[in-house]
Amino acid sequence: MQGREQGGRGAGGHGRLGAAELGREPGERASLVQFSSAFCQPCRATRRILAEVAAMVDGVAHIEIDAERNLPRVRALGIEKTPTVLVLDSAGRIVRRAAGMPRKADVIAALGAAV
């Protein structure tokens, strides 16, 4: 993914991210987790891109988390700006992360590491 990409870093010392941490059930095969804020213009475009990719691949969920309302989770995961996208595998492990608005092709490629 474009932006400040990092490989699979742990879940901020929390192991796997599941429904309790995400606020809803993760995808069966993978999850695209987006940290956003209310007035973030790139967050809107990122929401559209991730929703399109999730709709293309069976078993992939797009989960958007309001960074301002989830500060403990943001701090635990080292989220420094919005949008930040985490790609989780089926076990809830972070396999890719990137800050900034991603390109659709980069999201698809990153998803390949998770499924």
Secondary structure, DSSP 8 states (H G I E B T S, - for coil): --SEEE----STTS----HHHHSS---SSEEEEEEE-TT-HHHHHHHHHHHHHHHHSTTEEEEEEETTT-HHHHHHHT--SSSEEEEEETTS-EEEEEES---HHHHHHHHHTT-
